[in-house]
Amino acid sequence: MTKKDIIMKISEDTGIKQVDVKEVVQRTFDIIIDSLRSGDKVELRNFGIFKVKVRKGRLGRNPRTGAGVSIPDKKVVAFKSGMKMKLDVESIADGM
C-alpha cells in the first residue's frame, strides 16, 4: 500500500476530497519526521512507537579488496508495533 492508496481509501471512506486528505496525511508525516529529527519519540497508541536509535560504528570490509573500512555511527529510525497492531497481525497470520 502506498501513500496514494491511503489517501484514496480515506477519501472514499469519509467523502472528503483527495486534495484535502493528502494535505492532512502529508502534514501528519511531516510532524512525525520533525519530532524524530528533534530527538523525540512518537507514540501512537495501539499502533506503535517511532524513535531514533544510534547504530554503533563498526569495522567493515571492502568486498573487492578485502581491506578494512571504518563505518561511523549512524542514526536510524526504529519502529516497535503497539499491542493492538501486534495482536491483529498475529491473528491474520494464524488464519493462513
N, CA, C and O atoms as CSV, one atom per row, in Angstrom:
chain,resi,resn,atom,element,x,y,z
A,1,MET,N,N,0.853,-1.176,0.000
A,1,MET,CA,C,0.000,0.000,0.000
A,1,MET,C,C,0.896,1.236,0.000
A,1,MET,O,O,1.865,1.313,0.755
A,2,THR,N,N,0.568,2.179,-0.835
A,2,THR,CA,C,1.335,3.413,-0.937
A,2,THR,C,C,0.593,4.560,-0.248
A,2,THR,O,O,-0.560,4.425,0.162
A,3,LYS,N,N,1.289,5.689,-0.135
A,3,LYS,CA,C,0.643,6.863,0.450
A,3,LYS,C,C,-0.582,7.256,-0.370
A,3,LYS,O,O,-1.606,7.654,0.185
A,4,LYS,N,N,-0.472,7.144,-1.681
A,4,LYS,CA,C,-1.605,7.479,-2.554
A,4,LYS,C,C,-2.790,6.554,-2.281
A,4,LYS,O,O,-3.937,7.001,-2.261
A,5,ASP,N,N,-2.514,5.264,-2.072
A,5,ASP,CA,C,-3.579,4.308,-1.744
A,5,ASP,C,C,-4.267,4.683,-0.433
A,5,ASP,O,O,-5.491,4.608,-0.323
A,6,ILE,N,N,-3.482,5.082,0.547
A,6,ILE,CA,C,-4.039,5.506,1.846
A,6,ILE,C,C,-4.943,6.711,1.650
A,6,ILE,O,O,-6.054,6.756,2.178
A,7,ILE,N,N,-4.465,7.681,0.894
A,7,ILE,CA,C,-5.238,8.903,0.647
A,7,ILE,C,C,-6.553,8.570,-0.055
A,7,ILE,O,O,-7.609,9.079,0.323
A,8,MET,N,N,-6.489,7.721,-1.068
A,8,MET,CA,C,-7.705,7.357,-1.805
A,8,MET,C,C,-8.693,6.619,-0.907
A,8,MET,O,O,-9.895,6.875,-0.975
A,9,LYS,N,N,-8.205,5.704,-0.064
A,9,LYS,CA,C,-9.072,4.936,0.832
A,9,LYS,C,C,-9.750,5.854,1.849
A,9,LYS,O,O,-10.950,5.727,2.092
A,10,ILE,N,N,-8.998,6.768,2.440
A,10,ILE,CA,C,-9.587,7.704,3.408
A,10,ILE,C,C,-10.621,8.580,2.722
A,10,ILE,O,O,-11.695,8.831,3.270
A,11,SER,N,N,-10.294,9.044,1.523
A,11,SER,CA,C,-11.219,9.888,0.769
A,11,SER,C,C,-12.521,9.149,0.467
A,11,SER,O,O,-13.606,9.710,0.620
A,12,GLU,N,N,-12.413,7.892,0.039
A,12,GLU,CA,C,-13.604,7.088,-0.251
A,12,GLU,C,C,-14.441,6.850,1.006
A,12,GLU,O,O,-15.668,6.946,0.977
A,13,ASP,N,N,-13.753,6.537,2.114
A,13,ASP,CA,C,-14.462,6.211,3.357
A,13,ASP,C,C,-15.132,7.415,4.013
A,13,ASP,O,O,-16.159,7.276,4.677
A,14,THR,N,N,-14.544,8.598,3.824
A,14,THR,CA,C,-15.054,9.784,4.529
A,14,THR,C,C,-15.810,10.759,3.646
A,14,THR,O,O,-16.567,11.589,4.148
A,15,GLY,N,N,-15.614,10.669,2.336
A,15,GLY,CA,C,-16.244,11.624,1.433
A,15,GLY,C,C,-15.504,12.952,1.361
A,15,GLY,O,O,-16.002,13.907,0.765
A,16,ILE,N,N,-14.327,13.022,1.957
A,16,ILE,CA,C,-13.507,14.233,1.896
A,16,ILE,C,C,-12.678,14.193,0.612
A,16,ILE,O,O,-12.220,13.130,0.195
A,17,LYS,N,N,-12.488,15.370,-0.017
A,17,LYS,CA,C,-11.737,15.432,-1.271
A,17,LYS,C,C,-10.308,14.928,-1.070
A,17,LYS,O,O,-9.691,15.160,-0.031
A,18,GLN,N,N,-9.796,14.230,-2.097
A,18,GLN,CA,C,-8.441,13.678,-2.030
A,18,GLN,C,C,-7.393,14.752,-1.763
A,18,GLN,O,O,-6.422,14.506,-1.047
A,19,VAL,N,N,-7.579,15.934,-2.327
A,19,VAL,CA,C,-6.625,17.027,-2.130
A,19,VAL,C,C,-6.527,17.386,-0.649
A,19,VAL,O,O,-5.431,17.599,-0.130
A,20,ASP,N,N,-7.668,17.454,0.026
A,20,ASP,CA,C,-7.689,17.804,1.447
A,20,ASP,C,C,-7.098,16.677,2.297
A,20,ASP,O,O,-6.367,16.932,3.254
A,21,VAL,N,N,-7.417,15.436,1.942
A,21,VAL,CA,C,-6.870,14.289,2.678
A,21,VAL,C,C,-5.353,14.241,2.508
A,21,VAL,O,O,-4.622,13.990,3.465
A,22,LYS,N,N,-4.886,14.483,1.277
A,22,LYS,CA,C,-3.447,14.464,1.001
A,22,LYS,C,C,-2.716,15.483,1.872
A,22,LYS,O,O,-1.640,15.198,2.397
A,23,GLU,N,N,-3.298,16.661,2.022
A,23,GLU,CA,C,-2.701,17.719,2.840
A,23,GLU,C,C,-2.556,17.262,4.294
A,23,GLU,O,O,-1.513,17.467,4.914
A,24,VAL,N,N,-3.606,16.643,4.830
A,24,VAL,CA,C,-3.585,16.195,6.225
A,24,VAL,C,C,-2.598,15.049,6.414
A,24,VAL,O,O,-1.834,15.037,7.379
A,25,VAL,N,N,-2.614,14.093,5.501
A,25,VAL,CA,C,-1.700,12.954,5.605
A,25,VAL,C,C,-0.260,13.426,5.522
A,25,VAL,O,O,0.572,13.011,6.328
A,26,GLN,N,N,0.049,14.289,4.559
A,26,GLN,CA,C,1.421,14.782,4.405
A,26,GLN,C,C,1.854,15.580,5.623
A,26,GLN,O,O,2.988,15.444,6.081
A,27,ARG,N,N,0.969,16.407,6.149
A,27,ARG,CA,C,1.284,17.204,7.346
A,27,ARG,C,C,1.543,16.286,8.539
A,27,ARG,O,O,2.427,16.564,9.349
A,28,THR,N,N,0.783,15.195,8.655
A,28,THR,CA,C,1.000,14.220,9.729
A,28,THR,C,C,2.394,13.618,9.618
A,28,THR,O,O,3.118,13.534,10.610
A,29,PHE,N,N,2.769,13.202,8.418
A,29,PHE,CA,C,4.100,12.637,8.216
A,29,PHE,C,C,5.191,13.670,8.519
A,29,PHE,O,O,6.212,13.335,9.120
A,30,ASP,N,N,4.978,14.915,8.107
A,30,ASP,CA,C,5.956,15.975,8.369
A,30,ASP,C,C,6.154,16.189,9.864
A,30,ASP,O,O,7.282,16.376,10.320
A,31,ILE,N,N,5.078,16.165,10.622
A,31,ILE,CA,C,5.164,16.358,12.070
A,31,ILE,C,C,5.921,15.199,12.717
A,31,ILE,O,O,6.738,15.412,13.612
A,32,ILE,N,N,5.649,13.969,12.263
A,32,ILE,CA,C,6.375,12.813,12.791
A,32,ILE,C,C,7.869,12.948,12.506
A,32,ILE,O,O,8.696,12.724,13.390
A,33,ILE,N,N,8.210,13.311,11.280
A,33,ILE,CA,C,9.615,13.471,10.897
A,33,ILE,C,C,10.279,14.573,11.707
A,33,ILE,O,O,11.398,14.392,12.186
A,34,ASP,N,N,9.609,15.718,11.871
A,34,ASP,CA,C,10.166,16.820,12.654
A,34,ASP,C,C,10.407,16.413,14.103
A,34,ASP,O,O,11.419,16.785,14.696
A,35,SER,N,N,9.474,15.647,14.673
A,35,SER,CA,C,9.635,15.181,16.053
A,35,SER,C,C,10.837,14.249,16.176
A,35,SER,O,O,11.626,14.366,17.113
A,36,LEU,N,N,10.973,13.332,15.234
A,36,LEU,CA,C,12.111,12.416,15.269
A,36,LEU,C,C,13.422,13.165,15.064
A,36,LEU,O,O,14.426,12.852,15.704
A,37,ARG,N,N,13.414,14.144,14.180
A,37,ARG,CA,C,14.610,14.942,13.913
A,37,ARG,C,C,15.081,15.666,15.174
A,37,ARG,O,O,16.282,15.815,15.398
A,38,SER,N,N,14.126,16.115,15.997
A,38,SER,CA,C,14.489,16.844,17.213
A,38,SER,C,C,14.769,15.904,18.390
A,38,SER,O,O,15.008,16.363,19.507
A,39,GLY,N,N,14.741,14.589,18.142
A,39,GLY,CA,C,15.117,13.631,19.175
A,39,GLY,C,C,13.964,13.091,20.005
A,39,GLY,O,O,14.186,12.312,20.931
A,40,ASP,N,N,12.742,13.491,19.691
A,40,ASP,CA,C,11.582,12.997,20.434
A,40,ASP,C,C,11.145,11.653,19.869
A,40,ASP,O,O,11.416,11.330,18.712
A,41,LYS,N,N,10.458,10.870,20.713
A,41,LYS,CA,C,9.835,9.658,20.183
A,41,LYS,C,C,8.377,9.979,19.877
A,41,LYS,O,O,7.789,10.871,20.488
A,42,VAL,N,N,7.809,9.258,18.944
A,42,VAL,CA,C,6.421,9.468,18.546
A,42,VAL,C,C,5.650,8.202,18.906
A,42,VAL,O,O,5.900,7.130,18.355
A,43,GLU,N,N,4.708,8.343,19.838
A,43,GLU,CA,C,3.945,7.204,20.311
A,43,GLU,C,C,2.500,7.352,19.869
A,43,GLU,O,O,1.813,8.297,20.257
A,44,LEU,N,N,2.050,6.417,19.059
A,44,LEU,CA,C,0.676,6.393,18.573
A,44,LEU,C,C,-0.004,5.184,19.195
A,44,LEU,O,O,0.244,4.050,18.786
A,45,ARG,N,N,-0.853,5.418,20.172
A,45,ARG,CA,C,-1.494,4.332,20.933
A,45,ARG,C,C,-2.132,3.305,20.004
A,45,ARG,O,O,-2.763,3.651,19.005
A,46,ASN,N,N,-1.956,2.053,20.353
A,46,ASN,CA,C,-2.476,0.903,19.608
A,46,ASN,C,C,-1.863,0.738,18.222
A,46,ASN,O,O,-2.208,-0.205,17.509
A,47,PHE,N,N,-0.974,1.622,17.832
A,47,PHE,CA,C,-0.314,1.496,16.534
A,47,PHE,C,C,1.156,1.151,16.745
A,47,PHE,O,O,1.617,0.097,16.307
A,48,GLY,N,N,1.899,2.043,17.420
A,48,GLY,CA,C,3.301,1.756,17.678
A,48,GLY,C,C,4.084,2.987,18.067
A,48,GLY,O,O,3.535,4.078,18.219
A,49,ILE,N,N,5.379,2.789,18.226
A,49,ILE,CA,C,6.290,3.853,18.647
A,49,ILE,C,C,7.417,3.973,17.628
A,49,ILE,O,O,8.053,2.985,17.260
A,50,PHE,N,N,7.650,5.204,17.182
A,50,PHE,CA,C,8.797,5.518,16.337
A,50,PHE,C,C,9.824,6.222,17.215
A,50,PHE,O,O,9.469,7.112,17.989
A,51,LYS,N,N,11.093,5.833,17.105
A,51,LYS,CA,C,12.144,6.571,17.799
A,51,LYS,C,C,13.447,6.425,17.033
A,51,LYS,O,O,13.616,5.511,16.225
A,52,VAL,N,N,14.364,7.344,17.303
A,52,VAL,CA,C,15.660,7.334,16.639
A,52,VAL,C,C,16.649,6.597,17.534
A,52,VAL,O,O,16.773,6.894,18.722
A,53,LYS,N,N,17.344,5.639,16.946
A,53,LYS,CA,C,18.385,4.905,17.655
A,53,LYS,C,C,19.709,5.153,16.940
A,53,LYS,O,O,19.742,5.477,15.753
A,54,VAL,N,N,20.779,4.996,17.676
A,54,VAL,CA,C,22.107,5.139,17.080
A,54,VAL,C,C,22.680,3.749,16.842
A,54,VAL,O,O,22.837,2.955,17.770
A,55,ARG,N,N,22.984,3.478,15.601
A,55,ARG,CA,C,23.656,2.227,15.252
A,55,ARG,C,C,25.148,2.477,15.403
A,55,ARG,O,O,25.705,3.342,14.727
A,56,LYS,N,N,25.795,1.730,16.283
A,56,LYS,CA,C,27.211,1.959,16.569
A,56,LYS,C,C,28.075,1.694,15.347
A,56,LYS,O,O,27.771,0.841,14.514
A,57,GLY,N,N,29.156,2.449,15.269
A,57,GLY,CA,C,30.114,2.260,14.193
A,57,GLY,C,C,30.781,0.906,14.322
A,57,GLY,O,O,30.783,0.297,15.393
A,58,ARG,N,N,31.339,0.448,13.232
A,58,ARG,CA,C,31.986,-0.862,13.239
A,58,ARG,C,C,33.041,-0.920,12.147
A,58,ARG,O,O,33.160,-0.015,11.322
A,59,LEU,N,N,33.784,-1.980,12.160
A,59,LEU,CA,C,34.773,-2.192,11.121
A,59,LEU,C,C,34.159,-3.087,10.058
A,59,LEU,O,O,33.795,-4.232,10.326
A,60,GLY,N,N,34.047,-2.551,8.850
A,60,GLY,CA,C,33.517,-3.323,7.731
A,60,GLY,C,C,34.642,-3.772,6.832
A,60,GLY,O,O,35.815,-3.569,7.148
A,61,ARG,N,N,34.300,-4.377,5.720
A,61,ARG,CA,C,35.302,-4.870,4.791
A,61,ARG,C,C,34.899,-4.532,3.367
A,61,ARG,O,O,33.752,-4.747,2.976
A,62,ASN,N,N,35.831,-4.008,2.596
A,62,ASN,CA,C,35.607,-3.740,1.185
A,62,ASN,C,C,35.572,-5.088,0.464
A,62,ASN,O,O,36.560,-5.821,0.501
A,63,PRO,N,N,34.455,-5.434,-0.193
A,63,PRO,CA,C,34.358,-6.761,-0.809
A,63,PRO,C,C,35.337,-6.985,-1.962
A,63,PRO,O,O,35.701,-8.126,-2.246
A,64,ARG,N,N,35.764,-5.916,-2.626
A,64,ARG,CA,C,36.698,-6.082,-3.756
A,64,ARG,C,C,38.120,-6.333,-3.286
A,64,ARG,O,O,38.806,-7.236,-3.764
A,65,THR,N,N,38.547,-5.498,-2.324
A,65,THR,CA,C,39.952,-5.571,-1.915
A,65,THR,C,C,40.145,-6.350,-0.626
A,65,THR,O,O,41.246,-6.823,-0.344
A,66,GLY,N,N,39.085,-6.487,0.158
A,66,GLY,CA,C,39.218,-7.168,1.445
A,66,GLY,C,C,39.774,-6.259,2.530
A,66,GLY,O,O,39.943,-6.686,3.673
A,67,ALA,N,N,40.059,-5.010,2.180
A,67,ALA,CA,C,40.625,-4.070,3.153
A,67,ALA,C,C,39.563,-3.653,4.165
A,67,ALA,O,O,38.380,-3.552,3.840
A,68,GLY,N,N,40.003,-3.416,5.388
A,68,GLY,CA,C,39.101,-2.966,6.441
A,68,GLY,C,C,38.658,-1.530,6.202
A,68,GLY,O,O,39.456,-0.689,5.790
A,69,VAL,N,N,37.384,-1.252,6.463
A,69,VAL,CA,C,36.827,0.085,6.286
A,69,VAL,C,C,36.080,0.451,7.561
A,69,VAL,O,O,35.269,-0.327,8.063
A,70,SER,N,N,36.360,1.638,8.078
A,70,SER,CA,C,35.677,2.095,9.282
A,70,SER,C,C,34.305,2.651,8.912
A,70,SER,O,O,34.198,3.554,8.082
A,71,ILE,N,N,33.249,2.104,9.535
A,71,ILE,CA,C,31.886,2.566,9.295
A,71,ILE,C,C,31.464,3.365,10.526
A,71,ILE,O,O,31.422,2.820,11.629
A,72,PRO,N,N,31.149,4.656,10.353
A,72,PRO,CA,C,30.838,5.507,11.509
A,72,PRO,C,C,29.460,5.212,12.119
A,72,PRO,O,O,28.646,4.501,11.530
A,73,ASP,N,N,29.218,5.775,13.315
A,73,ASP,CA,C,27.894,5.687,13.938
A,73,ASP,C,C,26.858,6.250,12.976
A,73,ASP,O,O,27.157,7.121,12.160
A,74,LYS,N,N,25.630,5.737,13.086
A,74,LYS,CA,C,24.577,6.188,12.192
A,74,LYS,C,C,23.254,6.209,12.939
A,74,LYS,O,O,22.945,5.285,13.691
A,75,LYS,N,N,22.477,7.257,12.736
A,75,LYS,CA,C,21.151,7.338,13.333
A,75,LYS,C,C,20.152,6.665,12.402
A,75,LYS,O,O,20.147,6.912,11.196
A,76,VAL,N,N,19.300,5.805,12.978
A,76,VAL,CA,C,18.279,5.110,12.209
A,76,VAL,C,C,16.944,5.209,12.933
A,76,VAL,O,O,16.904,5.330,14.157
A,77,VAL,N,N,15.861,5.158,12.185
A,77,VAL,CA,C,14.525,5.182,12.775
A,77,VAL,C,C,14.120,3.748,13.091
A,77,VAL,O,O,14.215,2.857,12.247
A,78,ALA,N,N,13.665,3.545,14.328
A,78,ALA,CA,C,13.192,2.226,14.752
A,78,ALA,C,C,11.692,2.315,15.007
A,78,ALA,O,O,11.189,3.344,15.456
A,79,PHE,N,N,10.992,1.238,14.718
A,79,PHE,CA,C,9.550,1.175,14.954
A,79,PHE,C,C,9.248,-0.068,15.761
A,79,PHE,O,O,9.702,-1.165,15.435
A,80,LYS,N,N,8.474,0.115,16.819
A,80,LYS,CA,C,8.009,-1.018,17.610
A,80,LYS,C,C,6.492,-0.988,17.573
A,80,LYS,O,O,5.869,-0.004,17.971
A,81,SER,N,N,5.904,-2.072,17.092
A,81,SER,CA,C,4.454,-2.083,16.935
A,81,SER,C,C,3.760,-2.100,18.294
A,81,SER,O,O,4.276,-2.635,19.275
A,82,GLY,N,N,2.574,-1.495,18.315
A,82,GLY,CA,C,1.752,-1.478,19.511
A,82,GLY,C,C,1.067,-2.824,19.701
A,82,GLY,O,O,1.009,-3.642,18.782
A,83,MET,N,N,0.552,-3.040,20.903
A,83,MET,CA,C,-0.046,-4.329,21.239
A,83,MET,C,C,-1.222,-4.677,20.322
A,83,MET,O,O,-1.331,-5.812,19.857
A,84,LYS,N,N,-2.098,-3.709,20.063
A,84,LYS,CA,C,-3.268,-3.997,19.218
A,84,LYS,C,C,-2.827,-4.396,17.812
A,84,LYS,O,O,-3.341,-5.362,17.248
A,85,MET,N,N,-1.879,-3.657,17.248
A,85,MET,CA,C,-1.390,-3.997,15.912
A,85,MET,C,C,-0.763,-5.380,15.917
A,85,MET,O,O,-1.014,-6.184,15.019
A,86,LYS,N,N,0.047,-5.655,16.921
A,86,LYS,CA,C,0.720,-6.940,17.006
A,86,LYS,C,C,-0.296,-8.081,17.050
A,86,LYS,O,O,-0.151,-9.076,16.341
A,87,LEU,N,N,-1.330,-7.931,17.891
A,87,LEU,CA,C,-2.345,-8.977,18.014
A,87,LEU,C,C,-3.166,-9.122,16.721
A,87,LEU,O,O,-3.481,-10.236,16.303
A,88,ASP,N,N,-3.504,-7.994,16.099
A,88,ASP,CA,C,-4.271,-8.050,14.855
A,88,ASP,C,C,-3.481,-8.740,13.738
A,88,ASP,O,O,-4.033,-9.544,12.987
A,89,VAL,N,N,-2.195,-8.422,13.634
A,89,VAL,CA,C,-1.365,-9.035,12.598
A,89,VAL,C,C,-1.157,-10.523,12.893
A,89,VAL,O,O,-1.163,-11.346,11.978
A,90,GLU,N,N,-0.975,-10.863,14.164
A,90,GLU,CA,C,-0.806,-12.271,14.520
A,90,GLU,C,C,-2.059,-13.067,14.199
A,90,GLU,O,O,-1.971,-14.211,13.754
A,91,SER,N,N,-3.231,-12.467,14.422
A,91,SER,CA,C,-4.473,-13.197,14.144
A,91,SER,C,C,-4.641,-13.443,12.648
A,91,SER,O,O,-5.229,-14.446,12.244
A,92,ILE,N,N,-4.130,-12.539,11.834
A,92,ILE,CA,C,-4.166,-12.737,10.383
A,92,ILE,C,C,-3.230,-13.877,10.008
A,92,ILE,O,O,-3.578,-14.740,9.202
A,93,ALA,N,N,-2.031,-13.872,10.603
A,93,ALA,CA,C,-1.053,-14.911,10.298
A,93,ALA,C,C,-1.533,-16.279,10.768
A,93,ALA,O,O,-1.252,-17.287,10.121
A,94,ASP,N,N,-2.257,-16.326,11.892
A,94,ASP,CA,C,-2.777,-17.601,12.395
A,94,ASP,C,C,-3.833,-18.174,11.468
A,94,ASP,O,O,-3.997,-19.391,11.385
A,95,GLY,N,N,-4.551,-17.304,10.771
A,95,GLY,CA,C,-5.615,-17.745,9.875
A,95,GLY,C,C,-5.129,-18.270,8.543
A,95,GLY,O,O,-5.920,-18.808,7.768
A,96,MET,N,N,-3.856,-18.128,8.260
A,96,MET,CA,C,-3.322,-18.561,6.964
A,96,MET,C,C,-3.071,-20.036,6.909
A,96,MET,O,O,-2.622,-20.548,5.884
